[in-house]
Amino acid sequence: MRVVFLRSNPVEPDSRVEKEVNSLIKIGYDVEILAWDRSYKYKIKETYLSMDSGKVLIHRFGMPAAFGGGIKKNLIPLIIFQIKLFKWLYKNRNMYDIIHACDFDTSYTAMKVAKKFNKKLVYDIFDYYIDAFNVPDFMKSFIEKKDLEVIKAADLTIICTEKRKEQIKRSRPKRLVIIHNTPELSKDIIKTTNTENSKIKIAYVGILADGRFIKEIAEIVKSNPCYELHIGGFGKLESYFENMSKEYSNIVFYGKLPYKKTLELENNCDIMTAIYDPSVPNNYYAAPNKFYEALMLGKPIIMAKNTGMDEIVSKNDIGEVIDYSIESLQTALFKLVLRRSEWPDMANRMKYIYEKYYKWSEMEKRLYRMYKEIL
């Protein structure tokens, strides 16, 4: 069977998309990706992404837009992207059987095409749109109504935590499956051990934007020679961290990293963070990649209270849960450093939780089972 994935970012990288695509081509699906490159202007570029299971053709549309800008700043590029999606899906309608649409900003167009040409539709909700993005109040009810329409029409809806059932409780999905954002355990990741006298290495790789408390981490690290911040990713704060790394020797900026390199970097550090603003409704339901990566790698993690997965950190004593303040973050880092001798025990608990509840091999089975069911 032939599948086309739709994503409103360049997939450069996008760990969830890449994992799902890799899993599908592993068992013989023919997969292509349509993506939105917000950094450059061009009609379309076609390249290949190398996966463990093979190469995948990706078609990128180049339309400059602001990451995290919301509908207000990105309305025109978003409309153009929908038109380009529709045209490609229409022109190539005989080249795919299943549309796998990621988030509402690709799914509504996908639904229209799927209905028109009798294609199977998979709706993969990474973030519930009206809770996650800067949607003007006067548009929220309209967008939610359309989002619920897509969920009802989709042959399969995917969410990333059990909590998200509450978030979409007004919907009526035909089929619903939970696939966590967990990484796949790789033997290629080399285990390293930090010596007693070395600096405490803090890792963050992801979207470089406000609301993730990364500027605050840098402020703490720059004035404390006992810490190092190893940071990578892309977004509006790229130049900020690039400049910080030039000014402070204990801040290292890597830019964009392939997902394997991300895991290698995190594995070579000591503490990970997934600190999101609890005032954003979607963050209560969040399933941060960093949380699952920390579990798999056995790295203590710092999260904010009332954000997704914070209760698991507290209940299992595998890191620190903080108020959304720089003072609380400073205290948490200090506490974790004092508990350095307990890190191996924390690591064992984290790896056990990963294996029992979240390992990717189990998520992969769920994906296979549901794809088989809709076909």
TIKOLKE-687485 format. One record per residue (C-alpha): residue number from 1; residue in three letters; chain; x, y, z. Coordinates in Angstrom, 2 decimals, padded with zeros to 5 digits. Layout:
N
vonu,dolo,drenke,c1,c2,c3
NUM,Ala,A,X,Y,Z .
...
END
This chain:
375
vonu,dolo,drenke,c1,c2,c3
1,Met,A,000.00,000.00,000.00 .
2,Arg,A,001.06,003.57,-000.71 .
3,Val,A,001.02,006.27,001.97 .
4,Val,A,001.62,010.01,001.80 .
5,Phe,A,002.48,011.86,005.04 .
6,Leu,A,001.56,015.55,005.34 .
7,Arg,A,003.49,017.81,007.74 .
8,Ser,A,003.59,021.60,008.15 .
9,Asn,A,007.30,021.71,008.96 .
10,Pro,A,010.34,020.72,006.87 .
11,Val,A,010.78,017.31,008.60 .
12,Glu,A,014.38,018.24,009.15 .
13,Pro,A,014.20,016.61,011.64 .
14,Asp,A,010.80,015.50,012.93 .
15,Ser,A,011.29,012.50,015.18 .
16,Arg,A,007.67,011.33,015.31 .
17,Val,A,007.14,011.50,011.56 .
18,Glu,A,010.47,009.79,010.92 .
19,Lys,A,009.75,006.96,013.38 .
20,Glu,A,006.30,006.27,011.94 .
21,Val,A,007.54,006.42,008.35 .
22,Asn,A,010.48,004.14,009.15 .
23,Ser,A,008.17,001.63,010.83 .
24,Leu,A,005.81,001.54,007.84 .
25,Ile,A,008.49,001.09,005.19 .
26,Lys,A,009.99,-001.66,007.35 .
27,Ile,A,006.95,-003.83,006.63 .
28,Gly,A,006.63,-002.92,002.97 .
29,Tyr,A,004.55,000.25,002.71 .
30,Asp,A,005.57,002.70,-000.01 .
31,Val,A,005.78,006.10,001.73 .
32,Glu,A,006.32,009.69,000.56 .
33,Ile,A,006.22,012.93,002.57 .
34,Leu,A,004.87,016.40,001.78 .
35,Ala,A,006.44,019.09,003.96 .
36,Trp,A,006.59,022.86,004.45 .
37,Asp,A,009.98,024.58,004.49 .
38,Arg,A,009.37,027.90,006.25 .
39,Ser,A,012.93,029.18,005.83 .
40,Tyr,A,013.16,029.62,002.04 .
41,Lys,A,011.01,030.51,-000.96 .
42,Tyr,A,010.74,028.03,-003.84 .
43,Lys,A,008.03,026.03,-005.61 .
44,Ile,A,008.96,022.48,-004.69 .
45,Lys,A,012.12,020.50,-003.99 .
46,Glu,A,012.38,016.75,-003.99 .
47,Thr,A,015.04,014.92,-001.99 .
48,Tyr,A,015.38,011.65,-000.14 .
49,Leu,A,015.44,011.07,003.61 .
50,Ser,A,017.61,008.16,004.69 .
51,Met,A,015.91,005.91,007.24 .
52,Asp,A,017.14,002.75,008.90 .
53,Ser,A,014.65,000.81,006.80 .
54,Gly,A,015.35,002.62,003.51 .
55,Lys,A,015.04,005.92,001.68 .
56,Val,A,011.87,008.01,001.52 .
57,Leu,A,011.04,010.66,-001.06 .
58,Ile,A,010.15,014.02,000.49 .
59,His,A,008.55,016.91,-001.40 .
60,Arg,A,009.13,020.28,000.29 .
61,Phe,A,007.22,023.46,-000.50 .
62,Gly,A,009.25,026.60,000.24 .
63,Met,A,007.19,029.44,001.75 .
64,Pro,A,008.77,031.74,004.34 .
65,Ala,A,006.81,031.91,007.62 .
66,Ala,A,007.50,032.39,011.32 .
67,Phe,A,007.89,029.35,013.57 .
68,Gly,A,005.46,029.76,016.45 .
69,Gly,A,003.93,032.80,014.78 .
70,Gly,A,000.38,031.47,014.90 .
71,Ile,A,-002.43,032.19,012.48 .
72,Lys,A,-002.15,035.98,012.78 .
73,Lys,A,001.39,036.11,011.41 .
74,Asn,A,001.17,033.11,009.11 .
75,Leu,A,-002.34,033.24,007.68 .
76,Ile,A,-001.34,033.94,004.06 .
77,Pro,A,001.50,031.35,003.94 .
78,Leu,A,-000.83,028.83,005.63 .
79,Ile,A,-003.50,029.35,002.96 .
80,Ile,A,-000.91,029.00,000.19 .
81,Phe,A,000.36,025.80,001.81 .
82,Gln,A,-003.18,024.36,001.80 .
83,Ile,A,-003.53,025.19,-001.91 .
84,Lys,A,-000.21,023.50,-002.69 .
85,Leu,A,-001.18,020.44,-000.65 .
86,Phe,A,-004.49,020.16,-002.47 .
87,Lys,A,-002.94,020.58,-005.91 .
88,Trp,A,-000.28,017.92,-005.23 .
89,Leu,A,-002.79,015.48,-003.75 .
90,Tyr,A,-005.18,016.07,-006.67 .
91,Lys,A,-002.52,015.74,-009.36 .
92,Asn,A,-001.00,012.60,-007.80 .
93,Arg,A,-004.27,011.01,-006.66 .
94,Asn,A,-003.42,007.70,-008.34 .
95,Met,A,-000.07,007.48,-006.55 .
96,Tyr,A,-001.28,006.85,-002.98 .
97,Asp,A,-003.96,004.92,-001.07 .
98,Ile,A,-003.67,006.42,002.43 .
99,Ile,A,-003.21,010.02,003.54 .
100,His,A,-001.49,010.31,006.93 .
101,Ala,A,-002.15,013.92,008.00 .
102,Cys,A,-000.27,015.39,010.95 .
103,Asp,A,-002.17,018.05,012.93 .
104,Phe,A,-005.10,020.19,011.85 .
105,Asp,A,-003.03,022.43,009.56 .
106,Thr,A,-002.78,019.54,007.10 .
107,Ser,A,-005.77,017.37,008.04 .
108,Tyr,A,-008.70,019.48,006.81 .
109,Thr,A,-007.36,019.63,003.27 .
110,Ala,A,-006.50,015.92,003.54 .
111,Met,A,-010.07,015.13,004.59 .
112,Lys,A,-011.53,016.94,001.57 .
113,Val,A,-009.24,015.06,-000.80 .
114,Ala,A,-009.80,011.70,000.92 .
115,Lys,A,-013.58,012.07,000.60 .
116,Lys,A,-013.41,013.17,-003.02 .
117,Phe,A,-011.14,010.34,-004.19 .
118,Asn,A,-012.11,007.61,-001.72 .
119,Lys,A,-008.75,007.47,000.07 .
120,Lys,A,-008.15,006.22,003.60 .
121,Leu,A,-007.41,009.03,006.07 .
122,Val,A,-005.22,008.77,009.16 .
123,Tyr,A,-005.37,011.83,011.41 .
124,Asp,A,-002.31,012.03,013.66 .
125,Ile,A,-002.82,014.67,016.37 .
126,Phe,A,000.57,015.79,017.62 .
127,Asp,A,-000.96,018.91,019.26 .
128,Tyr,A,-004.62,019.88,019.54 .
129,Tyr,A,-004.68,022.98,017.43 .
130,Ile,A,-006.80,025.48,019.39 .
131,Asp,A,-004.97,024.65,022.65 .
132,Ala,A,-001.46,024.57,021.23 .
133,Phe,A,-001.17,027.48,018.83 .
134,Asn,A,-001.87,031.22,018.75 .
135,Val,A,-005.42,031.06,017.50 .
136,Pro,A,-007.47,034.29,017.85 .
137,Asp,A,-010.41,033.85,020.23 .
138,Phe,A,-012.99,034.65,017.56 .
139,Met,A,-011.70,031.76,015.41 .
140,Lys,A,-011.40,029.07,018.10 .
141,Ser,A,-014.93,027.68,017.97 .
142,Phe,A,-014.88,027.58,014.16 .
143,Ile,A,-011.52,025.75,014.03 .
144,Glu,A,-012.52,023.30,016.76 .
145,Lys,A,-015.73,022.51,014.88 .
146,Lys,A,-013.71,021.73,011.74 .
147,Asp,A,-011.19,019.73,013.78 .
148,Leu,A,-013.97,017.58,015.24 .
149,Glu,A,-015.29,017.10,011.71 .
150,Val,A,-011.91,015.71,010.62 .
151,Ile,A,-011.74,013.33,013.59 .
152,Lys,A,-015.21,012.01,012.77 .
153,Ala,A,-014.34,011.52,009.10 .
154,Ala,A,-010.91,009.92,009.63 .
155,Asp,A,-010.58,006.17,009.33 .
156,Leu,A,-008.06,006.29,012.17 .
157,Thr,A,-007.20,008.98,014.73 .
158,Ile,A,-003.89,008.85,016.59 .
159,Ile,A,-003.17,010.68,019.86 .
160,Cys,A,000.03,010.62,021.87 .
161,Thr,A,-001.13,010.10,025.50 .
162,Glu,A,-004.09,008.74,027.43 .
163,Lys,A,-004.64,012.29,028.76 .
164,Arg,A,-005.46,013.49,025.25 .
165,Lys,A,-008.72,011.53,025.36 .
166,Glu,A,-010.00,014.24,027.68 .
167,Gln,A,-008.82,016.94,025.28 .
168,Ile,A,-010.83,015.49,022.38 .
169,Lys,A,-013.76,014.25,024.48 .
170,Arg,A,-016.29,016.04,022.23 .
171,Ser,A,-015.14,014.03,019.21 .
172,Arg,A,-016.47,010.77,017.79 .
173,Pro,A,-013.52,008.95,016.19 .
174,Lys,A,-014.16,005.76,014.22 .
175,Arg,A,-010.95,004.27,015.57 .
176,Leu,A,-008.61,005.72,018.18 .
177,Val,A,-005.10,004.59,019.10 .
178,Ile,A,-002.46,005.99,021.46 .
179,Ile,A,001.09,006.08,020.12 .
180,His,A,003.52,007.69,022.52 .
181,Asn,A,006.37,009.95,021.32 .
182,Thr,A,008.95,007.49,022.52 .
183,Pro,A,012.28,006.91,020.74 .
184,Glu,A,013.51,003.61,019.43 .
185,Leu,A,016.30,002.07,021.48 .
186,Ser,A,019.43,001.87,019.36 .
187,Lys,A,022.57,-000.13,020.04 .
188,Asp,A,024.52,002.55,018.16 .
189,Ile,A,024.24,004.97,021.10 .
190,Ile,A,027.52,004.85,022.98 .
191,Lys,A,027.19,004.97,026.75 .
192,Thr,A,029.46,007.46,028.49 .
193,Thr,A,029.92,008.22,032.16 .
194,Asn,A,030.51,011.64,033.62 .
195,Thr,A,033.38,011.69,036.10 .
196,Glu,A,032.93,013.04,039.63 .
197,Asn,A,034.89,016.21,038.96 .
198,Ser,A,033.51,017.14,035.54 .
199,Lys,A,030.93,019.84,034.89 .
200,Ile,A,027.24,019.02,035.03 .
201,Lys,A,026.06,018.84,031.44 .
202,Ile,A,022.49,019.98,030.72 .
203,Ala,A,020.96,018.98,027.37 .
204,Tyr,A,018.18,020.51,025.30 .
205,Val,A,017.59,019.78,021.61 .
206,Gly,A,014.34,020.85,020.00 .
207,Ile,A,012.36,023.86,018.87 .
208,Leu,A,014.20,027.03,019.90 .
209,Ala,A,011.30,029.26,020.88 .
210,Asp,A,009.84,031.09,023.83 .
211,Gly,A,007.74,029.17,026.33 .
212,Arg,A,010.28,026.36,026.77 .
213,Phe,A,012.38,028.03,029.48 .
214,Ile,A,015.60,027.61,027.51 .
215,Lys,A,016.70,031.24,027.73 .
216,Glu,A,016.32,030.97,031.49 .
217,Ile,A,018.52,027.86,031.55 .
218,Ala,A,021.17,029.75,029.63 .
219,Glu,A,021.01,032.63,032.13 .
220,Ile,A,021.70,030.22,034.99 .
221,Val,A,024.47,028.37,033.18 .
222,Lys,A,026.38,031.40,031.91 .
223,Ser,A,027.11,032.60,035.45 .
224,Asn,A,027.84,029.17,036.94 .
225,Pro,A,031.06,027.48,035.76 .
226,Cys,A,029.92,024.18,037.31 .
227,Tyr,A,027.33,023.78,034.54 .
228,Glu,A,027.46,023.34,030.78 .
229,Leu,A,024.49,023.83,028.46 .
230,His,A,024.51,021.71,025.31 .
231,Ile,A,021.74,023.04,023.09 .
232,Gly,A,020.62,022.33,019.54 .
233,Gly,A,017.63,022.67,017.27 .
234,Phe,A,016.02,025.36,015.15 .
235,Gly,A,013.57,028.22,015.54 .
236,Lys,A,013.45,031.93,016.22 .
237,Leu,A,016.06,031.76,019.04 .
238,Glu,A,018.80,030.18,016.88 .
239,Ser,A,020.85,033.37,016.59 .
240,Tyr,A,020.38,034.07,020.31 .
241,Phe,A,022.00,030.78,021.32 .
242,Glu,A,024.63,030.97,018.62 .
243,Asn,A,025.71,034.33,020.06 .
244,Met,A,025.57,032.98,023.63 .
245,Ser,A,027.86,030.11,022.66 .
246,Lys,A,030.41,032.57,021.29 .
247,Glu,A,030.35,034.64,024.46 .
248,Tyr,A,030.31,031.86,027.08 .
249,Ser,A,032.58,028.82,026.96 .
250,Asn,A,030.14,026.65,028.93 .
251,Ile,A,027.30,027.10,026.41 .
252,Val,A,027.65,024.93,023.30 .
253,Phe,A,025.30,025.41,020.35 .
254,Tyr,A,024.92,022.68,017.71 .
255,Gly,A,022.21,024.01,015.39 .
256,Lys,A,020.03,021.43,013.66 .
257,Leu,A,020.87,017.83,014.50 .
258,Pro,A,019.68,014.56,012.96 .
259,Tyr,A,017.67,012.55,015.47 .
260,Lys,A,020.42,009.99,016.04 .
261,Lys,A,022.87,012.77,016.83 .
262,Thr,A,020.31,014.28,019.22 .
263,Leu,A,020.11,011.03,021.18 .
264,Glu,A,023.90,010.70,021.20 .
265,Leu,A,024.28,014.23,022.57 .
266,Glu,A,021.65,013.69,025.26 .
267,Asn,A,023.29,010.41,026.23 .
268,Asn,A,026.59,012.22,026.74 .
269,Cys,A,024.98,014.74,029.09 .
270,Asp,A,023.73,014.40,032.67 .
271,Ile,A,020.42,016.23,033.00 .
272,Met,A,017.61,016.86,030.51 .
273,Thr,A,014.84,019.45,030.55 .
274,Ala,A,011.30,019.59,029.18 .
275,Ile,A,010.01,022.78,030.79 .
276,Tyr,A,006.89,024.17,029.13 .
277,Asp,A,004.64,027.04,030.13 .
278,Pro,A,001.75,025.56,032.16 .
279,Ser,A,-000.49,028.52,031.25 .
280,Val,A,-000.73,027.13,027.68 .
281,Pro,A,-003.68,024.66,027.79 .
282,Asn,A,-002.07,022.16,025.43 .
283,Asn,A,000.95,021.77,027.70 .
284,Tyr,A,-001.18,020.06,030.36 .
285,Tyr,A,-001.71,017.26,027.84 .
286,Ala,A,001.78,017.38,026.33 .
287,Ala,A,003.91,014.33,025.63 .
288,Pro,A,007.37,015.87,025.19 .
289,Asn,A,009.91,013.91,023.18 .
290,Lys,A,012.45,014.91,025.83 .
291,Phe,A,010.51,013.03,028.52 .
292,Tyr,A,010.59,009.76,026.60 .
293,Glu,A,014.20,010.25,025.52 .
294,Ala,A,015.21,010.82,029.14 .
295,Leu,A,013.42,007.61,030.16 .
296,Met,A,015.15,005.54,027.51 .
297,Leu,A,018.58,007.02,028.22 .
298,Gly,A,018.17,007.07,032.01 .
299,Lys,A,018.81,010.80,032.45 .
300,Pro,A,017.19,012.78,035.31 .
301,Ile,A,014.70,015.26,033.88 .
302,Ile,A,013.30,018.61,034.99 .
303,Met,A,009.69,019.45,034.11 .
304,Ala,A,007.18,022.13,035.14 .
305,Lys,A,004.18,021.42,037.36 .
306,Asn,A,000.89,020.81,035.58 .
307,Thr,A,002.49,019.91,032.26 .
308,Gly,A,002.29,016.53,030.56 .
309,Met,A,004.04,013.64,032.36 .
310,Asp,A,005.10,015.70,035.42 .
311,Glu,A,003.20,013.32,037.74 .
312,Ile,A,005.26,010.37,036.46 .
313,Val,A,008.48,012.24,037.28 .
314,Ser,A,007.25,012.99,040.81 .
315,Lys,A,005.73,009.59,041.50 .
316,Asn,A,008.84,007.67,040.44 .
317,Asp,A,011.42,010.18,041.73 .
318,Ile,A,013.26,010.41,038.41 .
319,Gly,A,014.02,014.13,038.36 .
320,Glu,A,012.53,017.40,039.59 .
321,Val,A,009.16,019.06,039.03 .
322,Ile,A,009.34,022.84,039.35 .
323,Asp,A,007.28,025.99,039.42 .
324,Tyr,A,007.59,027.91,036.18 .
325,Ser,A,010.22,030.28,037.57 .
326,Ile,A,013.96,030.72,037.30 .
327,Glu,A,014.33,030.47,041.09 .
328,Ser,A,012.60,027.09,041.14 .
329,Leu,A,014.81,025.91,038.27 .
330,Gln,A,017.97,026.95,040.13 .
331,Thr,A,016.84,025.02,043.20 .
332,Ala,A,016.00,021.93,041.15 .
333,Leu,A,019.42,021.87,039.49 .
334,Phe,A,021.11,022.24,042.88 .
335,Lys,A,019.04,019.37,044.34 .
336,Leu,A,019.86,017.07,041.44 .
337,Val,A,023.58,017.80,041.73 .
338,Leu,A,023.47,016.98,045.46 .
339,Arg,A,021.81,013.67,044.57 .
340,Arg,A,024.43,012.72,042.03 .
341,Ser,A,025.16,009.41,043.76 .
342,Glu,A,021.49,008.44,043.21 .
343,Trp,A,021.56,008.98,039.45 .
344,Pro,A,022.32,005.30,038.64 .
345,Asp,A,019.24,004.21,040.63 .
346,Met,A,017.15,006.85,038.88 .
347,Ala,A,018.45,005.59,035.54 .
348,Asn,A,017.40,002.03,036.34 .
349,Arg,A,013.89,003.14,037.27 .
350,Met,A,013.59,005.22,034.12 .
351,Lys,A,014.71,002.44,031.82 .
352,Tyr,A,012.28,000.05,033.51 .
353,Ile,A,009.38,002.49,032.93 .
354,Tyr,A,010.42,002.89,029.29 .
355,Glu,A,010.52,-000.87,028.72 .
356,Lys,A,007.27,-001.62,030.52 .
357,Tyr,A,005.05,001.18,029.25 .
358,Tyr,A,006.52,003.16,026.39 .
359,Lys,A,009.07,001.30,024.26 .
360,Trp,A,008.80,002.04,020.55 .
361,Ser,A,008.57,-001.61,019.57 .
362,Glu,A,005.16,-001.68,021.31 .
363,Met,A,004.07,001.61,019.68 .
364,Glu,A,005.11,000.15,016.33 .
365,Lys,A,002.86,-002.87,016.86 .
366,Arg,A,-000.07,-000.57,017.59 .
367,Leu,A,000.59,001.36,014.37 .
368,Tyr,A,000.80,-001.87,012.31 .
369,Arg,A,-002.37,-003.26,013.88 .
370,Met,A,-004.44,-000.14,013.22 .
371,Tyr,A,-003.16,000.32,009.66 .
372,Lys,A,-004.08,-003.29,008.94 .
373,Glu,A,-007.54,-002.73,010.44 .
374,Ile,A,-008.41,000.29,008.28 .
375,Leu,A,-007.36,-001.61,005.16 .
END
